[in-house]
Amino acid sequence: MARELNFDGLVGPTHHHAGISPGNLASLSHAGEAGNPRAAALQGLAKMRLLSGLGVGQAVLPPGPRPDLGLLRRVGFTGDDTTILARARRDAPALLSAAFSASAMWAANAASVAPSSDTADGRVHLVPANLVSMLHRSLEAAPTTRALRRIFADPRHHEVHEPLPATELLSDEGAANHTRLATATGVVHLFGWGRARDVTVRPSVHPARQAREASAAVARLLGLRDGLALLRQQSPRGIDRGAFHSDVLAVGNDGFLMLHEDAFLEPTALLAELGARLGDGFAFVMAREGELGLDEAVRSYAFNSQVVTLPSGAMAVVAPREAEQSAESRRFLERVVAEENPIEALYYADVNDSMRNGGGPACLRLRVRLSEPEERALGGRVLFDAALDQALRECVERRYRDRLTTDDLVDPVFVDECRTALDELTTILGLGSVYDFQRSATETP
């Protein structure tokens, strides 16, 4: 027996709105506004509580180690912390924001995952994403790998690989471009990619982040059994309109896929191939432009919903509140529930502070399917329950600010506040010293 756990990234205390993510329309449109790290973290915990209450497996990943003042030192800023922060704010504000970015909260970008049922050696495999397309996200690769190795710590059951080499050719965005579909007939790992060296049909406005070569390499590292990987190009039109990851316009679960017609190139051919591989157990719902316009789909993040299997075997959609407030998106989601398919329930979650930086419910979680022995072998105290929820909420309410602007980032007191919060959170999660500032000089990285 196995169940899927949603490992949600806990929002960190440096969550702010800097607009440093080209192609992410929400991030760009809210640049310069004050952020609310406390509200963002509490909203994330409320979503975890909702999923856990529905009987869905839920777990927690720690925030990223921010601020990363080492970045500022590596690009030539010298002196004590106060001096470095002030000079970076004056001379390179985008680098300052990158050093404080809380983007590790979007755990869908943490890694790509294959369950033991799909791998040649019968173990769970995780490949942390290198995220080289964006500076602030590339900083996550090493600490994410370290944290995942603390959690997926038993080599009998788990293997956490190194991220792909940090090069444009192998630009990897993790599970945000990877969906596992499974029926009684078969299994397909659908990898969306946005660019490749030999492809001429490409976006012209916004950057395509995922490289086809990276998707192929990740499929190999995951050790997938022969014939399970399917690589398909994202729609350049979708990317140019703000769908920087495939999970902005498509979400799948078991034998069900919900997508916009501009999620992938040649969607009809893709659906036919999935039907051939997965058999009669495969079902899908696709929105056409006339029903749900591409711009509105991206704005509301209707397809960045979570689709989860409930204990009854039925499925539910957990959509962002913005999709409920959009007449087009709400009608589409209500159609999904009304039609003959596995979806039987629709819930809405308020993750507005995440949405303002371009991350909906699906962005906040990494899906990992584990058998009972594999789950028992997890390290730390990361499985979500009422006691963990309370401890994390109390820490957030005590340690996080309720207002944060880019001007606040130069405050050295804030740096100490962040480190205190992170130290307390990793203690609550039982992960030990996973951040550089916690580790002694004699420890091996």
C-alpha positions as CSV (number, residue, x, y, z in Angstrom):
1,M,0.0,0.0,0.0
2,A,1.1,3.5,-0.7
3,R,-0.3,7.0,-0.3
4,E,0.7,10.4,-1.7
5,L,2.0,13.0,0.6
6,N,1.9,16.7,-0.2
7,F,5.1,18.2,1.1
8,D,4.2,21.9,1.4
9,G,6.9,24.5,1.6
10,L,6.5,26.6,4.7
11,V,6.6,30.3,3.8
12,G,9.8,32.0,5.1
13,P,10.0,35.2,7.2
14,T,11.6,37.1,4.2
15,H,8.5,36.9,1.9
16,H,8.3,40.2,0.1
17,H,7.3,41.6,-3.4
18,A,10.3,42.6,-5.5
19,G,9.2,41.6,-9.0
20,I,12.4,39.8,-9.9
21,S,10.9,36.9,-11.8
22,P,10.5,37.7,-15.6
23,G,7.6,35.9,-17.2
24,N,5.7,35.7,-13.8
25,L,3.0,38.3,-14.4
26,A,1.7,38.3,-10.8
27,S,5.2,38.8,-9.4
28,L,5.9,41.7,-11.8
29,S,2.5,43.4,-11.2
30,H,2.9,43.5,-7.4
31,A,6.5,44.6,-7.4
32,G,7.2,47.2,-4.7
33,E,4.2,46.4,-2.6
34,A,4.5,45.5,1.0
35,G,4.5,41.8,1.8
36,N,3.0,40.1,4.8
37,P,5.2,37.1,5.7
38,R,3.1,36.2,8.7
39,A,-0.2,36.1,6.8
40,A,1.5,34.2,3.9
41,A,2.8,31.5,6.2
42,L,-0.5,31.2,8.1
43,Q,-2.4,30.9,4.8
44,G,0.0,28.1,3.8
45,L,-0.6,26.3,7.1
46,A,-4.4,26.7,6.7
47,K,-4.2,25.0,3.3
48,M,-2.2,22.2,4.9
49,R,-4.9,21.9,7.6
50,L,-7.6,21.8,4.9
51,L,-5.9,19.0,3.0
52,S,-5.1,17.0,6.2
53,G,-8.7,17.4,7.3
54,L,-9.9,15.9,4.0
55,G,-7.8,12.8,4.8
56,V,-5.0,13.6,2.2
57,G,-1.4,12.9,3.2
58,Q,0.3,16.1,4.3
59,A,3.9,17.0,5.3
60,V,6.1,20.1,5.6
61,L,9.3,21.3,4.1
62,P,11.3,24.0,5.9
63,P,11.8,27.5,4.5
64,G,14.9,28.3,2.5
65,P,17.9,29.8,4.3
66,R,17.3,33.5,3.8
67,P,18.8,36.0,3.8
68,D,21.8,34.6,1.8
69,L,24.4,37.3,2.5
70,G,26.9,35.0,1.0
71,L,25.5,35.9,-2.4
72,L,26.2,39.5,-1.8
73,R,29.7,38.8,-0.7
74,R,30.3,36.6,-3.8
75,V,29.4,39.5,-6.0
76,G,31.8,41.9,-4.4
77,F,30.2,43.5,-1.4
78,T,32.4,43.7,1.6
79,G,32.3,44.7,5.3
80,D,30.0,43.8,8.1
81,D,26.4,42.8,7.5
82,T,25.1,46.4,8.0
83,T,27.5,47.8,5.4
84,I,26.9,45.0,2.9
85,L,23.1,45.5,3.2
86,A,23.2,49.2,2.8
87,R,25.6,49.1,-0.2
88,A,23.6,46.4,-1.9
89,R,20.4,48.4,-1.5
90,R,22.1,51.4,-3.0
91,D,24.0,49.7,-5.8
92,A,22.2,46.5,-6.6
93,P,18.6,46.3,-5.2
94,A,17.7,43.3,-7.4
95,L,20.6,41.3,-5.9
96,L,19.5,42.3,-2.4
97,S,16.0,41.1,-3.1
98,A,17.4,37.8,-4.5
99,A,19.4,37.3,-1.4
100,F,16.2,37.6,0.7
101,S,13.8,35.8,-1.7
102,A,11.4,33.4,0.0
103,S,10.8,31.5,-3.2
104,A,11.6,28.1,-1.8
105,M,8.0,28.2,-0.4
106,W,7.0,27.0,-3.9
107,A,7.9,23.4,-3.3
108,A,6.7,22.2,-6.7
109,N,10.0,23.5,-7.9
110,A,12.0,21.7,-5.2
111,A,12.5,18.5,-7.1
112,S,11.1,15.9,-9.5
113,V,10.0,12.6,-7.9
114,A,9.4,9.0,-8.9
115,P,7.7,6.5,-6.6
116,S,9.3,3.2,-6.0
117,S,6.6,1.5,-8.0
118,D,7.9,3.2,-11.1
119,T,11.6,2.8,-10.7
120,A,14.0,0.1,-11.8
121,D,15.6,-0.4,-8.4
122,G,12.3,-0.2,-6.4
123,R,13.3,3.0,-4.4
124,V,11.9,6.5,-4.3
125,H,14.0,8.8,-6.3
126,L,14.2,12.6,-6.1
127,V,16.1,15.0,-8.3
128,P,16.4,18.5,-6.8
129,A,15.9,21.2,-9.4
130,N,18.8,23.4,-10.3
131,L,16.5,26.4,-11.1
132,V,19.3,28.1,-13.1
133,S,16.9,30.3,-15.1
134,M,16.5,32.7,-12.2
135,L,19.3,33.9,-9.9
136,H,17.1,34.0,-6.8
137,R,15.8,30.5,-7.4
138,S,19.2,29.0,-8.3
139,L,20.3,29.7,-4.7
140,E,17.8,27.1,-3.5
141,A,19.4,24.0,-5.2
142,A,22.1,23.2,-2.6
143,P,20.1,23.9,0.6
144,T,17.0,22.1,-0.8
145,T,19.2,19.0,-1.6
146,R,20.5,19.1,2.0
147,A,17.0,19.4,3.5
148,L,15.6,16.6,1.3
149,R,18.5,14.3,2.3
150,R,17.6,14.9,6.0
151,I,14.0,13.9,5.3
152,F,14.4,11.2,2.7
153,A,17.3,9.8,4.7
154,D,17.1,6.0,4.4
155,P,19.2,4.7,1.4
156,R,17.2,1.4,1.5
157,H,14.1,3.3,0.5
158,H,15.1,6.8,-0.8
159,E,17.7,8.3,-3.1
160,V,18.1,12.1,-3.4
161,H,20.3,12.9,-6.3
162,E,22.5,15.9,-7.0
163,P,20.8,18.6,-9.1
164,L,21.7,18.7,-12.7
165,P,24.8,20.8,-13.7
166,A,24.0,24.4,-13.4
167,T,23.9,25.3,-17.1
168,E,21.4,26.8,-19.5
169,L,21.3,23.6,-21.5
170,L,20.1,21.6,-18.4
171,S,17.8,24.2,-16.9
172,D,15.4,22.3,-14.6
173,E,12.4,23.6,-12.8
174,G,11.4,20.4,-10.9
175,A,7.9,19.0,-10.5
176,A,6.2,22.2,-11.7
177,N,6.9,20.8,-15.2
178,H,6.3,17.1,-14.3
179,T,3.1,15.2,-13.8
180,R,2.6,11.5,-13.0
181,L,-0.5,9.9,-14.4
182,A,-1.5,6.3,-13.5
183,T,-4.4,3.9,-14.2
184,A,-4.8,0.2,-13.9
185,T,-3.5,0.0,-17.5
186,G,-0.3,2.0,-17.2
187,V,1.8,4.9,-15.9
188,V,3.0,8.0,-17.7
189,H,5.4,10.6,-16.4
190,L,4.6,13.7,-18.4
191,F,7.4,16.2,-18.6
192,G,6.6,19.6,-20.0
193,W,9.5,21.5,-21.5
194,G,9.7,25.0,-23.0
195,R,12.9,25.1,-25.1
196,A,15.4,23.0,-26.9
197,R,18.4,23.9,-29.1
198,D,16.8,22.3,-32.2
199,V,13.3,23.8,-31.9
200,T,12.3,26.8,-33.8
201,V,8.8,27.2,-32.4
202,R,9.5,29.1,-29.1
203,P,8.1,31.9,-27.0
204,S,9.0,35.4,-28.1
205,V,8.0,37.6,-25.1
206,H,8.9,35.7,-21.9
207,P,11.7,33.2,-21.3
208,A,11.1,29.4,-21.5
209,R,12.6,28.0,-18.3
210,Q,12.5,24.2,-18.7
211,A,14.9,22.7,-21.2
212,R,14.0,19.5,-23.0
213,E,17.5,18.2,-22.4
214,A,17.0,18.7,-18.6
215,S,13.7,16.8,-18.7
216,A,15.3,13.9,-20.4
217,A,18.2,13.9,-17.9
218,V,15.8,14.0,-15.0
219,A,13.8,11.0,-16.4
220,R,17.1,9.1,-16.6
221,L,18.2,10.0,-13.0
222,L,14.8,9.0,-11.6
223,G,15.5,5.5,-12.9
224,L,12.1,5.2,-14.5
225,R,11.2,1.9,-16.0
226,D,11.3,1.8,-19.8
227,G,8.5,3.5,-21.6
228,L,7.1,5.6,-18.7
229,A,8.5,9.0,-19.7
230,L,6.7,11.3,-22.1
231,L,8.3,14.6,-23.0
232,R,6.0,17.3,-24.5
233,Q,6.6,20.9,-25.4
234,Q,4.7,23.6,-23.6
235,S,2.7,26.0,-25.7
236,P,4.9,29.0,-26.6
237,R,1.7,31.1,-26.6
238,G,0.9,30.0,-23.1
239,I,4.4,30.9,-21.9
240,D,4.2,34.3,-23.6
241,R,1.0,35.0,-21.8
242,G,2.4,34.1,-18.4
243,A,2.4,30.2,-18.0
244,F,6.1,30.0,-17.1
245,H,5.6,26.4,-15.8
246,S,3.3,23.8,-17.2
247,D,1.5,23.6,-13.9
248,V,0.1,27.1,-14.5
249,L,-2.2,25.6,-17.2
250,A,-2.3,21.8,-16.4
251,V,-2.7,19.6,-13.4
252,G,-3.0,15.8,-13.2
253,N,-3.7,13.2,-10.6
254,D,-3.8,9.4,-11.0
255,G,-5.9,8.9,-14.2
256,F,-7.2,12.5,-14.5
257,L,-5.8,15.5,-16.3
258,M,-7.3,19.0,-16.2
259,L,-5.7,21.4,-18.7
260,H,-6.1,24.5,-20.9
261,E,-5.8,24.1,-24.6
262,D,-2.7,26.3,-24.5
263,A,-0.8,24.2,-21.9
264,F,1.0,22.1,-24.5
265,L,1.6,22.2,-28.2
266,E,-0.8,19.9,-30.1
267,P,-3.0,19.1,-27.1
268,T,-5.3,16.8,-29.1
269,A,-2.4,14.6,-30.1
270,L,-1.1,14.6,-26.5
271,L,-4.5,13.5,-25.1
272,A,-4.8,10.8,-27.7
273,E,-1.3,9.4,-26.7
274,L,-2.2,9.5,-23.0
275,G,-5.4,7.7,-23.8
276,A,-3.6,5.0,-25.7
277,R,-1.0,4.5,-22.9
278,L,-3.4,4.8,-19.9
279,G,-6.5,3.1,-21.4
280,D,-10.1,3.5,-20.4
281,G,-9.2,4.6,-16.9
282,F,-7.9,7.9,-18.3
283,A,-10.2,11.0,-18.1
284,F,-9.5,14.6,-18.9
285,V,-11.3,18.0,-19.0
286,M,-9.8,20.6,-21.3
287,A,-10.8,24.3,-21.4
288,R,-11.0,26.0,-24.7
289,E,-10.2,29.7,-25.2
290,G,-13.9,30.5,-25.7
291,E,-14.8,29.0,-22.4
292,L,-11.9,30.2,-20.2
293,G,-9.6,32.7,-21.8
294,L,-5.9,32.2,-21.5
295,D,-5.3,35.5,-19.8
296,E,-8.0,34.8,-17.2
297,A,-6.7,31.3,-16.7
298,V,-3.2,32.6,-15.9
299,R,-4.6,35.5,-13.7
300,S,-6.8,33.2,-11.6
301,Y,-4.5,30.2,-11.5
302,A,-7.5,27.9,-12.0
303,F,-5.2,25.2,-13.3
304,N,-2.7,25.6,-10.5
305,S,-5.2,23.9,-8.3
306,Q,-4.4,20.7,-6.4
307,V,-6.2,17.6,-7.6
308,V,-6.1,15.0,-4.8
309,T,-7.5,11.6,-4.2
310,L,-9.6,11.3,-1.1
311,P,-9.8,8.3,1.2
312,S,-13.1,7.3,-0.5
313,G,-11.2,7.0,-3.8
314,A,-12.9,10.0,-5.3
315,M,-11.0,13.1,-6.2
316,A,-11.3,16.8,-5.2
317,V,-10.0,20.0,-6.6
318,V,-8.5,22.6,-4.2
319,A,-8.4,25.9,-6.1
320,P,-7.2,29.3,-5.2
321,R,-9.8,31.8,-4.0
322,E,-9.0,34.0,-7.0
323,A,-10.5,31.2,-9.2
324,E,-13.7,31.4,-7.3
325,Q,-13.8,35.2,-7.7
326,S,-13.4,34.8,-11.5
327,A,-16.7,34.1,-13.2
328,E,-15.0,32.2,-16.1
329,S,-12.8,30.1,-13.9
330,R,-15.5,29.3,-11.4
331,R,-17.9,28.2,-14.2
332,F,-15.2,26.0,-15.7
333,L,-14.3,24.4,-12.3
334,E,-18.0,23.8,-11.6
335,R,-18.3,22.1,-15.0
336,V,-15.4,19.8,-14.1
337,V,-17.2,18.7,-10.9
338,A,-20.6,18.3,-12.8
339,E,-19.2,16.1,-15.6
340,E,-18.6,12.3,-15.6
341,N,-15.0,12.1,-14.3
342,P,-13.4,11.3,-10.9
343,I,-13.8,14.8,-9.5
344,E,-16.6,14.9,-6.9
345,A,-15.7,18.0,-4.8
346,L,-14.4,21.5,-5.2
347,Y,-12.8,23.5,-2.4
348,Y,-11.2,27.0,-2.4
349,A,-8.1,28.0,-0.4
350,D,-7.0,31.5,0.4
351,V,-3.3,31.7,-0.5
352,N,-3.5,35.3,-1.7
353,D,-0.1,36.4,-0.3
354,S,1.5,33.6,-2.3
355,M,-0.6,34.3,-5.4
356,R,0.6,37.9,-5.5
357,N,4.1,36.5,-6.2
358,G,2.7,34.0,-8.7
359,G,2.2,30.8,-6.7
360,G,-1.1,29.0,-6.2
361,P,-2.0,25.9,-4.2
362,A,-0.2,23.5,-6.5
363,C,3.0,25.6,-6.5
364,L,3.2,25.3,-2.7
365,R,3.5,21.5,-2.6
366,L,5.8,18.7,-3.8
367,R,3.9,15.4,-4.3
368,V,5.7,12.2,-3.0
369,R,4.0,8.8,-3.2
370,L,5.3,6.5,-0.4
371,S,4.7,3.0,0.8
372,E,4.3,2.5,4.6
373,P,7.9,1.4,5.1
374,E,9.1,4.3,3.0
375,E,7.0,6.7,5.0
376,R,8.2,5.3,8.3
377,A,11.8,5.8,7.2
378,L,11.4,9.6,6.8
379,G,13.7,11.7,8.9
380,G,12.6,14.6,11.1
381,R,9.2,15.5,12.4
382,V,7.6,16.6,9.1
383,L,4.3,14.7,8.9
384,F,1.5,17.2,9.5
385,D,-0.7,16.8,12.5
386,A,-2.5,19.0,15.0
387,A,0.5,19.3,17.3
388,L,2.9,20.2,14.5
389,D,0.4,22.7,13.1
390,Q,0.1,24.4,16.4
391,A,3.8,24.6,17.0
392,L,4.5,26.0,13.6
393,R,1.6,28.6,13.9
394,E,2.9,29.7,17.3
395,C,6.4,30.2,15.9
396,V,5.1,32.1,12.8
397,E,2.9,34.4,15.0
398,R,5.8,35.1,17.4
399,R,8.7,35.4,14.9
400,Y,7.3,36.7,11.6
401,R,6.7,40.3,10.7
402,D,3.3,41.3,9.3
403,R,4.7,43.9,6.9
404,L,7.8,43.7,4.9
405,T,9.1,46.0,2.1
406,T,12.4,46.1,0.2
407,D,13.4,49.0,2.4
408,D,13.2,46.7,5.5
409,L,15.8,44.4,4.0
410,V,18.7,46.7,5.0
411,D,17.9,46.3,8.7
412,P,20.5,44.0,10.4
413,V,18.0,43.4,13.2
414,F,15.8,41.7,10.6
415,V,18.6,39.4,9.6
416,D,18.9,38.2,13.2
417,E,15.1,37.9,13.4
418,C,15.1,35.6,10.4
419,R,17.9,33.4,11.7
420,T,16.1,33.0,15.1
421,A,12.9,32.0,13.3
422,L,14.6,29.5,11.0
423,D,16.5,28.0,13.9
424,E,13.3,27.5,15.9
425,L,11.5,26.1,12.9
426,T,14.1,23.5,12.1
427,T,14.1,22.5,15.8
428,I,10.3,22.0,15.6
429,L,10.7,20.0,12.4
430,G,13.4,17.9,14.0
431,L,15.8,18.5,11.1
432,G,18.9,19.6,13.0
433,S,21.4,22.1,11.5
434,V,20.4,22.3,7.9
435,Y,21.3,25.9,7.3
436,D,24.9,27.2,7.0
437,F,24.5,29.7,9.8
438,Q,23.6,26.8,12.1
439,R,26.6,24.7,11.2
440,S,30.0,24.8,12.8
441,A,33.1,25.3,10.7
442,T,34.1,21.7,11.2
443,E,31.0,20.2,9.7
444,T,31.0,18.8,6.2
445,P,28.6,20.7,3.8
